[in-house]
Amino acid sequence: MSPADALIEIDRVTFGYDERRTILADISLRFERGKVTSILGGSGCGKTTLLRLIGGVHAATKGRVVFDGRALDVGDKVQMHALRRRLGMLFQFGALFTDLTVFENVAFPLREHTDLPEAMIRDIVLMKLNAVGLRGAASLRIAEVSGGMARRIALARAIALDPELIMYDEPFAGLDLISMGVAAKLIRTLNDVTGATSLVVSHDVPECMAISDWVVLMATGGRLVAQGTPKELMESRDPEVRQFVRGEPDGPVKFHYPAPELDEDFGLAAAGDGAGGAGSGATGAGAEARR
């Protein structure tokens, strides 16, 4: 991929929320224009953090995030406003405004970033809601919809401005199998019809493999494990890749977050010594009584 083909470039980026814990460790990636790229990996490996860096929520500790040929400066409010006009974000937990109706939630970015007349905003909102199967729910309040419906409303809001870049953070979480299939098809269709670039963060391997042009696999500590086409990752012989894409319980990827040994955390060694000493004393006292 040439630099001109990449809408986003992650150039040797390191990031941590504090000095003690590194979330992303010197990673470099390019996301091609007009493609669907899935970012897979276990919980806590930095997938959502990567989206936040691209969206300008945080600045990289080291390295650069480049969007359409220009390095991001999160302190430049004009640049950030222009960037966010060009991207849509489906947040992991929806992030809907609970005091607004379904319609008002989807209309929000249109009113924030455009001067369109209300009649046109109404038509756009209803079209986006229709695309996710919820045009009939436009007048409902957020408290009146299910978790799966809320996720689809958030998707309608993310695409309201027909953005060049759409970032999906766990788009399949909380959806039933039918809704999951519809959402996956919608992500692929939106990308192909609009020519947008899509980044999908997810744990759902089958859905991501079915709709993606490119797949990135990350691991704990912000390491880049592998990247390639869905076919290449599914056929990989790398133990870490195989374990993740096949969902195998045993392998190099550990279930437990790194922690001290149990006896160190719970003082089992000291307790054992104390118990042994107490036991010896009791035994000695018993012997003395028998005498």
N, C-alpha and C positions, 0 to 999 in steps of 0.2 A: 504494500500500500504506500503510495506517495503521500507526502504531507498535504497535497491539495485534495486528496481523497478523504482525509480525516476531518470530521467536524470538530472532534475533541481529541486533544492529546494530553496524556498524563505523563509528564516528563520528570522521572526520578523523584517522585513525591514521597515524602515521609510526613506522617502526622500523628499526633497524640494529644489527647485532651489534657494531659498533665505530663510531667517529666518522668513519672514512674512507669507509664504504660504506653507502648507504641501500638497504635491501631493499624497504620499502614507503614510498611517498611520498604522504602526505596523502590517503588513500583513504577513501571513505565508501560503505558497502554495507548493504543489508538482506536478510536471508534469511528468506523467508516460511515460516510453520508448515505442516507437512504436505506440503511440496513437495520435489522433487529439483532441486537446483541444481548445475550443473557449473561448475567453475572451470578454465578452459583457459589455456594460455600456454606459451611456450618455457621451457626449463630455466633456472633461476636468476632467474625473474621474481617470486618471492615466494609462490607458491601454497602450498607446505608450511609456510612461515613463518606465513602467515595462519591455517592450521589450528592451529599451535602457540599462537598468541595466543588463539584462541577456546578452546582447551583449558586455558589458564592455565599453559602451560609457560614463557612469557615475558610480561613486561609491556610494553605499548606505550611507546615513547619519548615520544610525544605522542598526544593523543586518548584515546578510550575504546572499550573493547569491552563491549557490553551484552548480557547473556544473560537472557532472560525478564524484561526490565524492570529488571535490576539490574546496575550496572557491576561488572566483575570487579576484584577486589583479590587479586593473586597471593600477597600476604603473609598473607592470611586463610586459614589452613589448614582451618578449619571450612567456609568457603564453597567452597574448592577440592575438598574431599572430597565435599561434597554435589553439586557440579557434575559431578564425574567419575562419580558414581553415576547421573547422568542422561544420560551420553553413552557411545557406543561408538566406538572408534577402530581402523580398519584401517591399520596402519603401512605405509610404503612398502616396507620389506623384511621385513614379517611380524612381526619382533621376538618370535618364539616362544621359549619356554624350552627349550633344547636338551636339558636333563637330565630333562625331563618327557615323559610320553607324550602322544599326541594328546588323549586323554581329559582328562588332568590340565591341559593347557593351556587347554582350553575351560572346565573347571570352575573355574579360578583366580579369575576375577572374581566368580563366585557365592559362593565361599568367603570372598573378601575383603570383599564388600559385603553379604552376607546371612547369616541364621542358619538357612537352610533345612536340613532333614534330608538326609543323604546319599542316601537313596532318591529324594527329589525331585530333587536335583542330578543324579543319574545319569539320570533320565528327561529332564530338560531338556537335558543335554549330548548325549544320543543323538538328541534331536529336532533340535537345531541342526546336528549333524554330518550327519544325514539330509537336512536342507535343502540342504546343499552337496554331497551325494552321497558322503560319506565316513564313514558310520556303521560300515562294515566295517573302517575303518582305526583305530578308537578305541584299540586296544591297541598300535599301532606307536609307535616312538620317532621323533623329528623327523628324525634322521639316515637313517631308512628311507623317507622320503617324498620325492617330487620337488619341484622348486621351485613348480610349479603347484599341487600338492596342499597345500604349505605355505601358499600364498596363500589357499586356500579354508578351511584350518584357522583361519587368522587371521581370516577373515570370520566363521566360526562363533563364535569367541571374542568378536568385536566386537558380535555381536547376542545374546550369552548373557543379558544383563540386560533385553532388550527396551527399549533406551534410547529416549528422546525424540529425541535427536540422534545421528545416525550419520555419522561423518566417514571418508571413504574416500580414502586417499592412494595413487594409482596402483593401483586395484584390478584392472586388466586386464594389468598388466605380468607377463610370464612365462607367460601362459596361451595354450594353443592356441586355434584359432578356435572350436571347439565349447565349450570351457570358458569362453571369453570371452563367448560368447552366453548361456550359462547364468548366468554371474555378473551380466551386465547385466540379464537378466530377473529374477534374484533380488533385485537392488537395487531395481528398480521395484516388484516384488511386495511385498517387505518394507515398503516405504514406504507402499504403498496399504493393506495389510492392517492394519498397526500404527498408522498415522497419524503415523509418525515424520517428522522433518525430516532430509533427507539432503544432505550436501555431498560432491561427488565431484571430486577433483583428478585430472586425467588429461591425457595427450597424445592419447588416442584419440578423434578427432573423430566418426567415424560412430557408435560405441557411445553416446557421451555425447549426441549429438543425438537418438538414438532413444529415450532413456529420460528426458530432462530436461524439466522444466517451464520452467526459466530457465537461461540460460547467461551466465557472466561471462568476458570475455577480458582477460587481463593481459599486460603487456609488461615487458621488462627495465627495472629501476629502480623496480619496484613501481607502474607506471602502470596505471590502469584505462583500457583502450582502448575497450571497448564492453560492453553488456549488453542482453539481450532474450530473446525466445523463440528456440528453435532455428531456426524458419522465418525470423525477422528477421535473424539472424546469417548464415544460409546465403545469403540474398538481398541482403546488405549490399553496397553499392558502395564502402565505405571500403577503400582499397588494403591497409591493414594487416590488416583483418579478412578480406578476400578471400584474401590470401596465406596466412594461417594455416589457415583452414577448408578451403582447397583444396590445401594442401601445395605451393604453388608455390615453386620455388627462388629466383626473382628477385622483388625487391620491397623495400619499406621495412624489412622485418625482416632484419637482417644475420646471417649465419652466425657470423662471428668476434666473440668477446667484445672489447670496446674495449681497444686496446693501442697502444703507441707505434709509430711507423713502423718498418719493418724495418731501415732503415739506421741508425736511432737505437739499436735494441736490439742489433744485431750489429756496429755500428761500420763499416758498409759504406762510408760516405763517407770516413772517415779511412783505411780500408784502401785504397780506390781511389786516394786522393791519394798514399799511400805507394807503392803499386804503380806509379803513374804516374811518381813521382820515381825509383824504382828502375829503371824501364824507360828513362827518359831518361839515367840515369847509365850503364846498360849500353850504350845506343846510342852515347853519347859515347866510352866506353872502346873500343868496337869501331872507331869511326872513327879514334881515335888510333892503334890497332894497325895499321890499314890504311895509315896514313901511314908 
